[in-house]
Amino acid sequence: MQALNIGATIRLDFTPVTSWDEYHDAFVAAFGLPSFYGRNGHALLDCLSSLRDADTGICRVVVAPGEVVLVQVDGLAAMPRELRESFIMTLEVLGERYAAREQSSPIVLVII
């Protein structure tokens, strides 16, 4: 098993999340998304797809190729089901996008 090359560690706090606005607020706070972030699933995927591309300036959190962002996730189990399922689907599609580039996903989760 290969060791993780952790380029950044962040906390994604879903503890207070009960609405779509709060869901997107959590991503803005954790990843440093820009003010023009569209606050929908497609915009979120586009932003997270730039985690290894510092030139875009889209996310405050950026890692080099081969590095990962270690994401400590708090409050996932307490979130409404619809939001929790959206989070899981976002991670699945993000993984597919990176796989299409022949790269591994830049996100590794630690669920608290």
MARLUMSE-443498 format. One record per atom (N, C-alpha, C): residue in three letters; x, z, y. Coordinates in Angstrom, 2 decimals. Atoms other than C-alpha are relative to their C-alpha. Layout:
<res:ALA	px:X	pz:Z	py:Y>;
...
//
This chain:
<res:MET	px:0.84	pz:0.00	py:-1.19>;
<res:MET	px:0.00	pz:0.00	py:0.00>;
<res:MET	px:0.88	pz:0.00	py:1.24>;
<res:GLN	px:-0.77	pz:0.14	py:-1.23>;
<res:GLN	px:1.30	pz:-0.99	py:3.41>;
<res:GLN	px:-0.45	pz:1.02	py:1.04>;
<res:ALA	px:0.32	pz:-0.97	py:-1.05>;
<res:ALA	px:1.48	pz:1.58	py:6.21>;
<res:ALA	px:-0.64	pz:-0.72	py:1.18>;
<res:LEU	px:0.63	pz:0.56	py:-1.20>;
<res:LEU	px:-0.68	pz:1.01	py:9.27>;
<res:LEU	px:0.97	pz:0.04	py:1.17>;
<res:ASN	px:-0.78	pz:0.05	py:-1.22>;
<res:ASN	px:1.07	pz:-0.06	py:12.42>;
<res:ASN	px:-0.97	pz:0.25	py:1.16>;
<res:ILE	px:0.99	pz:-0.39	py:-0.99>;
<res:ILE	px:-1.02	pz:1.83	py:14.97>;
<res:ILE	px:0.55	pz:-0.24	py:1.40>;
<res:GLY	px:-0.41	pz:0.33	py:-1.36>;
<res:GLY	px:-0.74	pz:0.37	py:18.46>;
<res:GLY	px:-0.73	pz:0.80	py:1.05>;
<res:ALA	px:0.79	pz:-0.81	py:-0.94>;
<res:ALA	px:-3.43	pz:2.49	py:20.11>;
<res:ALA	px:-0.97	pz:0.86	py:-0.81>;
<res:THR	px:1.00	pz:-0.89	py:0.59>;
<res:THR	px:-5.73	pz:5.38	py:19.27>;
<res:THR	px:-1.02	pz:0.32	py:1.07>;
<res:ILE	px:1.06	pz:-0.28	py:-0.97>;
<res:ILE	px:-9.10	pz:5.81	py:20.97>;
<res:ILE	px:-1.12	pz:0.77	py:-0.68>;
<res:ARG	px:1.18	pz:-0.70	py:0.50>;
<res:ARG	px:-12.28	pz:7.84	py:20.59>;
<res:ARG	px:-1.24	pz:-0.76	py:0.45>;
<res:LEU	px:1.28	pz:0.66	py:-0.27>;
<res:LEU	px:-15.64	pz:6.08	py:20.35>;
<res:LEU	px:-1.08	pz:1.04	py:-0.26>;
<res:ASP	px:0.92	pz:-1.13	py:0.10>;
<res:ASP	px:-18.18	pz:8.80	py:21.06>;
<res:ASP	px:-1.45	pz:-0.45	py:0.03>;
<res:PHE	px:1.41	pz:0.35	py:0.11>;
<res:PHE	px:-21.68	pz:8.01	py:19.81>;
<res:PHE	px:-0.89	pz:1.25	py:0.03>;
<res:THR	px:0.77	pz:-1.25	py:0.04>;
<res:THR	px:-22.75	pz:11.67	py:20.02>;
<res:THR	px:-1.23	pz:-0.04	py:0.92>;
<res:PRO	px:1.19	pz:-0.01	py:-0.87>;
<res:PRO	px:-25.03	pz:11.18	py:23.05>;
<res:PRO	px:-0.84	pz:-1.27	py:-0.09>;
<res:VAL	px:0.61	pz:1.33	py:0.01>;
<res:VAL	px:-26.17	pz:7.67	py:22.05>;
<res:VAL	px:-1.37	pz:0.00	py:-0.68>;
<res:THR	px:1.36	pz:0.14	py:0.53>;
<res:THR	px:-29.92	pz:7.15	py:21.62>;
<res:THR	px:-0.65	pz:-1.29	py:0.45>;
<res:SER	px:0.58	pz:1.25	py:-0.53>;
<res:SER	px:-30.45	pz:3.84	py:23.44>;
<res:SER	px:1.07	pz:-1.09	py:0.03>;
<res:TRP	px:-0.93	pz:1.12	py:-0.10>;
<res:TRP	px:-28.89	pz:0.40	py:23.75>;
<res:TRP	px:0.94	pz:0.16	py:1.19>;
<res:ASP	px:-0.87	pz:-0.21	py:-1.18>;
<res:ASP	px:-27.60	pz:1.24	py:27.25>;
<res:ASP	px:1.10	pz:0.99	py:-0.31>;
<res:GLU	px:-1.01	pz:-1.01	py:0.35>;
<res:GLU	px:-25.83	pz:4.34	py:25.93>;
<res:GLU	px:0.99	pz:-0.54	py:-1.03>;
<res:TYR	px:-0.85	pz:0.64	py:1.00>;
<res:TYR	px:-24.47	pz:2.33	py:22.99>;
<res:TYR	px:1.09	pz:-0.83	py:0.70>;
<res:HIS	px:-0.97	pz:0.84	py:-0.72>;
<res:HIS	px:-22.83	pz:-0.17	py:25.34>;
<res:HIS	px:0.87	pz:0.84	py:0.92>;
<res:ASP	px:-0.82	pz:-0.91	py:-0.82>;
<res:ASP	px:-21.68	pz:2.63	py:27.67>;
<res:ASP	px:1.14	pz:0.58	py:-0.82>;
<res:ALA	px:-1.04	pz:-0.57	py:0.87>;
<res:ALA	px:-19.77	pz:4.12	py:24.72>;
<res:ALA	px:1.15	pz:-0.99	py:-0.21>;
<res:PHE	px:-1.04	pz:1.01	py:0.17>;
<res:PHE	px:-17.90	pz:0.84	py:24.15>;
<res:PHE	px:0.77	pz:-0.24	py:1.30>;
<res:VAL	px:-0.67	pz:0.17	py:-1.30>;
<res:VAL	px:-17.17	pz:0.43	py:27.87>;
<res:VAL	px:1.01	pz:1.12	py:0.20>;
<res:ALA	px:-0.89	pz:-1.15	py:-0.20>;
<res:ALA	px:-15.69	pz:3.93	py:28.00>;
<res:ALA	px:1.18	pz:-0.02	py:-0.97>;
<res:ALA	px:-1.06	pz:-0.07	py:1.01>;
<res:ALA	px:-13.69	pz:3.66	py:24.76>;
<res:ALA	px:1.01	pz:-1.14	py:0.12>;
<res:PHE	px:-0.88	pz:1.16	py:0.00>;
<res:PHE	px:-12.27	pz:0.15	py:25.09>;
<res:PHE	px:0.37	pz:-0.49	py:1.40>;
<res:GLY	px:-0.31	pz:0.42	py:-1.36>;
<res:GLY	px:-12.17	pz:-0.16	py:28.87>;
<res:GLY	px:-0.49	pz:-1.41	py:0.29>;
<res:LEU	px:0.55	pz:1.34	py:-0.22>;
<res:LEU	px:-14.45	pz:-3.18	py:28.98>;
<res:LEU	px:-0.25	pz:-0.22	py:1.49>;
<res:PRO	px:0.09	pz:0.31	py:-1.43>;
<res:PRO	px:-14.74	pz:-4.96	py:32.34>;
<res:PRO	px:-1.42	pz:0.13	py:0.56>;
<res:SER	px:1.30	pz:-0.14	py:-0.67>;
<res:SER	px:-17.54	pz:-4.67	py:34.88>;
<res:SER	px:-0.92	pz:-1.19	py:-0.28>;
<res:PHE	px:0.82	pz:1.18	py:0.28>;
<res:PHE	px:-18.72	pz:-8.19	py:33.98>;
<res:PHE	px:-0.45	pz:-0.08	py:-1.47>;
<res:TYR	px:0.40	pz:-0.05	py:1.40>;
<res:TYR	px:-19.24	pz:-7.20	py:30.31>;
<res:TYR	px:-1.52	pz:-0.17	py:-0.09>;
<res:GLY	px:1.41	pz:0.37	py:0.07>;
<res:GLY	px:-22.63	pz:-8.64	py:29.29>;
<res:GLY	px:-0.95	pz:0.97	py:-0.67>;
<res:ARG	px:0.82	pz:-1.06	py:0.60>;
<res:ARG	px:-23.87	pz:-5.53	py:27.41>;
<res:ARG	px:-0.99	pz:-0.53	py:-1.03>;
<res:ASN	px:0.78	pz:0.48	py:1.14>;
<res:ASN	px:-25.14	pz:-7.43	py:24.36>;
<res:ASN	px:0.96	pz:-0.23	py:-1.16>;
<res:GLY	px:-0.83	pz:0.14	py:1.19>;
<res:GLY	px:-23.90	pz:-8.07	py:20.84>;
<res:GLY	px:1.03	pz:-1.11	py:0.09>;
<res:HIS	px:-0.94	pz:1.12	py:-0.10>;
<res:HIS	px:-22.31	pz:-11.45	py:21.58>;
<res:HIS	px:1.14	pz:0.33	py:0.96>;
<res:ALA	px:-1.03	pz:-0.37	py:-0.97>;
<res:ALA	px:-20.48	pz:-10.14	py:24.64>;
<res:ALA	px:0.95	pz:1.05	py:-0.59>;
<res:LEU	px:-0.84	pz:-1.02	py:0.63>;
<res:LEU	px:-19.25	pz:-7.12	py:22.66>;
<res:LEU	px:0.98	pz:-0.64	py:-0.98>;
<res:LEU	px:-0.88	pz:0.70	py:0.93>;
<res:LEU	px:-17.87	pz:-9.37	py:19.92>;
<res:LEU	px:1.09	pz:-0.80	py:0.72>;
<res:ASP	px:-0.99	pz:0.76	py:-0.76>;
<res:ASP	px:-16.16	pz:-11.58	py:22.47>;
<res:ASP	px:1.08	pz:0.93	py:0.56>;
<res:CYS	px:-0.98	pz:-0.95	py:-0.53>;
<res:CYS	px:-14.50	pz:-8.56	py:24.08>;
<res:CYS	px:0.90	pz:0.55	py:-1.10>;
<res:LEU	px:-0.79	pz:-0.57	py:1.09>;
<res:LEU	px:-13.40	pz:-7.02	py:20.78>;
<res:LEU	px:0.88	pz:-1.05	py:-0.68>;
<res:SER	px:-0.81	pz:1.08	py:0.56>;
<res:SER	px:-12.10	pz:-10.41	py:19.66>;
<res:SER	px:1.27	pz:-0.24	py:0.81>;
<res:SER	px:-1.19	pz:0.17	py:-0.85>;
<res:SER	px:-9.53	pz:-10.18	py:22.47>;
<res:SER	px:0.96	pz:1.19	py:-0.08>;
<res:LEU	px:-0.84	pz:-1.21	py:0.10>;
<res:LEU	px:-7.93	pz:-6.91	py:21.31>;
<res:LEU	px:1.48	pz:-0.31	py:-0.22>;
<res:ARG	px:-1.40	pz:0.38	py:0.22>;
<res:ARG	px:-4.74	pz:-8.75	py:20.35>;
<res:ARG	px:0.46	pz:-1.07	py:0.98>;
<res:ASP	px:-0.34	pz:1.04	py:-0.98>;
<res:ASP	px:-4.65	pz:-11.02	py:23.39>;
<res:ASP	px:0.05	pz:0.62	py:1.40>;
<res:ALA	px:-0.17	pz:-0.68	py:-1.28>;
<res:ALA	px:-3.29	pz:-9.19	py:26.43>;
<res:ALA	px:-0.23	pz:-0.94	py:1.19>;
<res:ASP	px:0.13	pz:0.96	py:-1.09>;
<res:ASP	px:-3.46	pz:-12.38	py:28.50>;
<res:ASP	px:-1.43	pz:-0.11	py:0.54>;
<res:THR	px:1.38	pz:0.13	py:-0.46>;
<res:THR	px:-7.27	pz:-12.26	py:28.68>;
<res:THR	px:-0.36	pz:1.07	py:1.02>;
<res:GLY	px:0.33	pz:-1.10	py:-0.90>;
<res:GLY	px:-7.37	pz:-8.91	py:30.48>;
<res:GLY	px:-1.41	pz:0.54	py:-0.19>;
<res:ILE	px:1.39	pz:-0.41	py:0.20>;
<res:ILE	px:-10.80	pz:-8.31	py:28.97>;
<res:ILE	px:-0.12	pz:1.47	py:-0.38>;
<res:CYS	px:0.04	pz:-1.40	py:0.43>;
<res:CYS	px:-10.09	pz:-4.97	py:27.28>;
<res:CYS	px:1.21	pz:0.75	py:0.56>;
<res:ARG	px:-1.12	pz:-0.86	py:-0.40>;
<res:ARG	px:-7.98	pz:-2.13	py:28.62>;
<res:ARG	px:0.87	pz:0.30	py:-1.23>;
<res:VAL	px:-0.70	pz:-0.26	py:1.26>;
<res:VAL	px:-7.04	pz:-1.48	py:24.97>;
<res:VAL	px:0.42	pz:-1.33	py:-0.59>;
<res:VAL	px:-0.55	pz:1.22	py:0.58>;
<res:VAL	px:-4.76	pz:-4.19	py:23.62>;
<res:VAL	px:1.12	pz:0.41	py:-0.95>;
<res:VAL	px:-1.08	pz:-0.23	py:0.95>;
<res:VAL	px:-2.49	pz:-4.22	py:20.57>;
<res:VAL	px:0.68	pz:-1.32	py:-0.34>;
<res:ALA	px:-0.77	pz:1.18	py:0.37>;
<res:ALA	px:0.19	pz:-6.61	py:19.43>;
<res:ALA	px:-0.46	pz:-0.54	py:-1.36>;
<res:PRO	px:0.30	pz:0.52	py:1.33>;
<res:PRO	px:-0.29	pz:-8.93	py:16.44>;
<res:PRO	px:0.65	pz:0.91	py:-1.06>;
<res:GLY	px:-0.50	pz:-0.88	py:1.04>;
<res:GLY	px:0.10	pz:-6.83	py:13.30>;
<res:GLY	px:-0.29	pz:1.47	py:0.24>;
<res:GLU	px:0.36	pz:-1.39	py:-0.31>;
<res:GLU	px:-0.95	pz:-3.63	py:15.07>;
<res:GLU	px:-1.51	pz:0.17	py:-0.09>;
<res:VAL	px:1.42	pz:-0.30	py:0.02>;
<res:VAL	px:-4.32	pz:-1.91	py:14.86>;
<res:VAL	px:-0.33	pz:1.06	py:1.04>;
<res:VAL	px:0.55	pz:-1.07	py:-0.83>;
<res:VAL	px:-6.47	pz:0.25	py:17.08>;
<res:VAL	px:-0.65	pz:0.99	py:-0.97>;
<res:LEU	px:0.61	pz:-1.06	py:0.80>;
<res:LEU	px:-7.24	pz:3.52	py:15.31>;
<res:LEU	px:-1.14	pz:0.58	py:0.82>;
<res:VAL	px:1.20	pz:-0.41	py:-0.75>;
<res:VAL	px:-10.81	pz:4.34	py:16.39>;
<res:VAL	px:-0.63	pz:1.22	py:-0.68>;
<res:GLN	px:0.69	pz:-1.20	py:0.48>;
<res:GLN	px:-12.09	pz:7.88	py:15.92>;
<res:GLN	px:-1.44	pz:-0.11	py:0.46>;
<res:VAL	px:1.42	pz:0.18	py:-0.30>;
<res:VAL	px:-15.87	pz:7.52	py:15.72>;
<res:VAL	px:-0.72	pz:1.33	py:-0.19>;
<res:ASP	px:0.78	pz:-1.24	py:0.04>;
<res:ASP	px:-17.97	pz:10.58	py:16.54>;
<res:ASP	px:-1.48	pz:-0.32	py:0.14>;
<res:GLY	px:1.44	pz:0.08	py:-0.17>;
<res:GLY	px:-21.73	pz:10.88	py:16.10>;
<res:GLY	px:-0.69	pz:-1.19	py:-0.63>;
<res:LEU	px:0.59	pz:1.21	py:0.60>;
<res:LEU	px:-22.33	pz:7.76	py:14.01>;
<res:LEU	px:-1.26	pz:0.33	py:-0.81>;
<res:ALA	px:1.13	pz:-0.34	py:0.87>;
<res:ALA	px:-24.67	pz:9.47	py:11.53>;
<res:ALA	px:-1.24	pz:0.40	py:0.78>;
<res:ALA	px:1.13	pz:-0.47	py:-0.80>;
<res:ALA	px:-26.86	pz:10.88	py:14.30>;
<res:ALA	px:-0.65	pz:-1.10	py:0.85>;
<res:MET	px:0.55	pz:1.10	py:-0.80>;
<res:MET	px:-27.42	pz:7.53	py:16.03>;
<res:MET	px:-1.26	pz:-0.56	py:-0.63>;
<res:PRO	px:1.15	pz:0.71	py:0.58>;
<res:PRO	px:-30.71	pz:5.70	py:15.63>;
<res:PRO	px:0.46	pz:-1.10	py:-0.95>;
<res:ARG	px:-0.37	pz:0.94	py:1.05>;
<res:ARG	px:-30.64	pz:3.46	py:12.57>;
<res:ARG	px:0.32	pz:-1.39	py:0.55>;
<res:GLU	px:-0.19	pz:1.34	py:-0.55>;
<res:GLU	px:-30.95	pz:0.24	py:14.58>;
<res:GLU	px:1.38	pz:-0.14	py:0.67>;
<res:LEU	px:-1.29	pz:0.04	py:-0.68>;
<res:LEU	px:-27.86	pz:1.08	py:16.64>;
<res:LEU	px:1.15	pz:0.12	py:-1.00>;
<res:ARG	px:-1.01	pz:-0.17	py:1.04>;
<res:ARG	px:-25.87	pz:2.22	py:13.61>;
<res:ARG	px:0.20	pz:-1.31	py:-0.77>;
<res:GLU	px:-0.09	pz:1.28	py:0.71>;
<res:GLU	px:-26.68	pz:-1.04	py:11.80>;
<res:GLU	px:0.66	pz:-1.07	py:0.87>;
<res:SER	px:-0.63	pz:0.95	py:-0.91>;
<res:SER	px:-25.65	pz:-3.03	py:14.87>;
<res:SER	px:1.52	pz:0.22	py:0.04>;
<res:PHE	px:-1.43	pz:-0.33	py:0.01>;
<res:PHE	px:-22.30	pz:-1.22	py:14.91>;
<res:PHE	px:0.67	pz:-0.55	py:-1.26>;
<res:ILE	px:-0.56	pz:0.47	py:1.28>;
<res:ILE	px:-21.69	pz:-2.01	py:11.24>;
<res:ILE	px:0.07	pz:-1.53	py:-0.02>;
<res:MET	px:0.01	pz:1.47	py:-0.03>;
<res:MET	px:-22.68	pz:-5.66	py:11.71>;
<res:MET	px:1.07	pz:-0.53	py:0.96>;
<res:THR	px:-1.03	pz:0.42	py:-0.96>;
<res:THR	px:-20.41	pz:-5.96	py:14.76>;
<res:THR	px:1.38	pz:0.04	py:-0.66>;
<res:LEU	px:-1.30	pz:-0.10	py:0.67>;
<res:LEU	px:-17.45	pz:-4.75	py:12.69>;
<res:LEU	px:0.16	pz:-1.07	py:-1.08>;
<res:GLU	px:-0.06	pz:1.05	py:1.02>;
<res:GLU	px:-18.30	pz:-7.17	py:9.87>;
<res:GLU	px:0.30	pz:-1.36	py:0.61>;
<res:VAL	px:-0.20	pz:1.30	py:-0.65>;
<res:VAL	px:-18.51	pz:-10.18	py:12.19>;
<res:VAL	px:1.38	pz:-0.06	py:0.64>;
<res:LEU	px:-1.34	pz:-0.04	py:-0.59>;
<res:LEU	px:-15.34	pz:-9.09	py:14.00>;
<res:LEU	px:1.05	pz:-0.27	py:-1.08>;
<res:GLY	px:-0.92	pz:0.24	py:1.11>;
<res:GLY	px:-13.54	pz:-8.98	py:10.66>;
<res:GLY	px:0.01	pz:-1.46	py:-0.42>;
<res:GLU	px:0.10	pz:1.42	py:0.36>;
<res:GLU	px:-14.80	pz:-12.48	py:9.86>;
<res:GLU	px:0.71	pz:-0.88	py:1.03>;
<res:ARG	px:-0.68	pz:0.78	py:-1.04>;
<res:ARG	px:-13.55	pz:-13.79	py:13.21>;
<res:ARG	px:1.51	pz:0.05	py:-0.16>;
<res:TYR	px:-1.44	pz:-0.12	py:0.19>;
<res:TYR	px:-10.08	pz:-12.42	py:12.60>;
<res:TYR	px:0.45	pz:-0.66	py:-1.29>;
<res:ALA	px:-0.34	pz:0.67	py:1.28>;
<res:ALA	px:-10.10	pz:-13.66	py:8.98>;
<res:ALA	px:0.10	pz:-1.51	py:0.20>;
<res:ALA	px:-0.05	pz:1.43	py:-0.28>;
<res:ALA	px:-10.83	pz:-17.15	py:10.31>;
<res:ALA	px:1.30	pz:-0.39	py:0.70>;
<res:ARG	px:-1.31	pz:0.22	py:-0.65>;
<res:ARG	px:-7.61	pz:-16.81	py:12.34>;
<res:ARG	px:1.15	pz:0.37	py:-0.93>;
<res:GLU	px:-0.96	pz:-0.46	py:1.01>;
<res:GLU	px:-5.85	pz:-15.63	py:9.17>;
<res:GLU	px:0.72	pz:1.26	py:0.47>;
<res:GLN	px:-0.50	pz:-1.30	py:-0.43>;
<res:GLN	px:-5.40	pz:-12.15	py:10.66>;
<res:GLN	px:-0.92	pz:1.08	py:-0.55>;
<res:SER	px:0.84	pz:-1.13	py:0.39>;
<res:SER	px:-6.62	pz:-8.74	py:9.60>;
<res:SER	px:-0.70	pz:0.54	py:1.24>;
<res:SER	px:0.73	pz:-0.60	py:-1.11>;
<res:SER	px:-9.13	pz:-6.87	py:11.72>;
<res:SER	px:0.91	pz:0.94	py:0.78>;
<res:PRO	px:-0.84	pz:-0.87	py:-0.80>;
<res:PRO	px:-7.50	pz:-5.03	py:14.62>;
<res:PRO	px:-0.54	pz:1.43	py:0.08>;
<res:ILE	px:0.63	pz:-1.31	py:-0.12>;
<res:ILE	px:-9.79	pz:-2.00	py:14.15>;
<res:ILE	px:0.03	pz:0.72	py:-1.35>;
<res:VAL	px:0.07	pz:-0.90	py:1.15>;
<res:VAL	px:-9.37	pz:0.86	py:11.69>;
<res:VAL	px:-0.78	pz:1.22	py:0.45>;
<res:LEU	px:0.88	pz:-1.11	py:-0.39>;
<res:LEU	px:-12.05	pz:3.57	py:11.75>;
<res:LEU	px:0.37	pz:1.29	py:-0.70>;
<res:VAL	px:0.01	pz:-1.34	py:0.56>;
<res:VAL	px:-11.87	pz:7.28	py:11.24>;
<res:VAL	px:-1.34	pz:0.58	py:0.44>;
<res:ILE	px:1.35	pz:-0.46	py:-0.34>;
<res:ILE	px:-15.46	pz:8.50	py:11.08>;
<res:ILE	px:-0.06	pz:1.52	py:-0.15>;
<res:ILE	px:0.06	pz:-1.46	py:-0.04>;
<res:ILE	px:-15.92	pz:12.13	py:12.06>;
<res:ILE	px:-1.43	pz:0.45	py:-0.19>;
//
